[in-house]
């Protein structure tokens, strides 16, 4: 992947409105009990949140 594509992907990921805090399960968006932050391991910056789902939600 070249640097221009990498930068474009970073710009897209910075737009938090594109990221859902739900999971798509069996044709439906399912919310969890809170969220878990996803961090960049290099600088520990929070880059996203994912739903905290358990066995009952899945």
C-alpha positions as CSV (number, residue, x, y, z in Angstrom):
1,X,0.0,0.0,0.0
2,X,1.4,3.4,-0.9
3,X,1.6,6.4,1.4
4,X,-1.3,8.2,-0.2
5,X,-3.7,5.3,0.4
6,X,-2.4,5.0,3.9
7,X,-3.1,8.6,4.6
8,X,-6.5,8.5,3.0
9,X,-7.4,5.5,5.3
10,X,-6.2,7.4,8.4
11,X,-8.4,10.4,7.4
12,X,-11.4,8.1,7.0
13,X,-10.8,6.5,10.4
14,X,-10.6,9.9,12.1
15,X,-14.2,10.5,11.2
16,X,-15.8,8.8,14.2
17,X,-19.3,9.1,12.7
18,X,-18.3,6.2,10.3
19,X,-17.7,3.9,13.2
20,X,-20.6,2.1,14.9
21,X,-20.6,1.2,18.5
22,X,-22.8,-1.8,17.7
23,X,-22.2,-5.2,16.1
24,X,-24.1,-6.5,13.1
25,X,-25.4,-9.9,14.3
26,X,-28.0,-12.0,12.4
27,X,-29.2,-9.1,10.3
28,X,-29.5,-6.6,13.2
29,X,-27.3,-3.9,14.8
30,X,-26.9,-5.0,18.4
31,X,-25.6,-2.7,21.2
32,X,-23.5,-4.1,24.0
33,X,-23.3,-3.2,27.7
34,X,-21.0,-0.3,27.3
35,X,-18.0,-0.1,25.0
36,X,-14.3,-1.1,25.0
37,X,-11.8,1.3,23.7
38,X,-9.4,0.1,20.9
39,X,-6.0,1.7,21.2
40,X,-3.1,2.2,18.9
41,X,-0.3,0.1,20.5
42,X,2.4,2.5,19.3
43,X,1.1,5.6,21.0
44,X,-1.8,4.3,23.1
45,X,-4.2,6.7,21.3
46,X,-7.8,5.6,21.3
47,X,-8.8,5.0,17.7
48,X,-12.2,3.4,18.1
49,X,-14.7,1.8,20.5
50,X,-16.4,-1.5,20.1
51,X,-19.4,-2.8,21.9
52,X,-18.8,-5.0,25.0
53,X,-20.9,-8.0,24.0
54,X,-21.3,-11.2,26.0
55,X,-22.6,-14.6,25.1
56,X,-26.3,-13.6,25.5
57,X,-26.0,-10.8,22.8
58,X,-24.3,-13.1,20.3
